Amino acid sequence: MSEHALTTVVPDRIWSLERPVWFGGVRLRARTTVVRLDDGSLLLHTPSPPTDAVAEELDALGPVRWLVVPNRWHHLGAPAAAARFREATLVGPASALRRNRELRLDLELDAGELGERVPELEALPLEGVPFWDETVFYHRPTRTLLGADLVCSAGARDHWTWRFGARVTGCYERVRLPPDARRKLPDKPAAARSLREMLRRPAERLVIGHGDIIEADWREHLTQAWRLEGVEV
Ligand SMILES: [Fe+2]
């Protein structure tokens, strides 16, 4: 791990940390997003298992108070992060518990309490896709949407396995739904309603779990990606 593993997304407020994750025979980049909240504490979205170097960088930024598992897949690093940041509250969907026996949630995402306790963060559930059970968050102070799997893309920085896989599945330098989810959209009208809620937010960027952060043109990319799967946003 380099001396500075975190890269700045929004100065003093949001940082990104990428690590390689093998999934379905390809090596993806998986992102942890660090948000400094109004009270100076840190929220880790999709926490990774913290190396000493990363933990030191985080300690220098502020106390980690929130660990957020945003869907039923992004739980892999959460138990290790919870062990390292013992004062943090771990929040996630109950559906993630069934996938990871090590996971212990302090708060269920479905209860909506996170929004009450962190008012600057708005929870926007992505309905209609139980395969993910994902909640997207809108961080008002930085006008940032924090997503996980709702779209992805690959590019030159990716490992050859995913560059190849992405070309085959139409995700190379293009924002698309992850290939494994495209046939698992049982309620497209519900997904469309949820996506419209996201599109209404005055966000300046969409952070995703796998791929480069999508900047000002995120609305077009998000809309196109879902329309390709028959979801009329
Ligand atoms: Fe993912």
Boltz pocket constraint, residues with backbone or C-beta under 6 A from the ligand:
constraints:
  - pocket:
      binder: B
      contacts: [[A, 73], [A, 74], [A, 148], [A, 149], [A, 209], [A, 210]]
      max_distance: 6.0
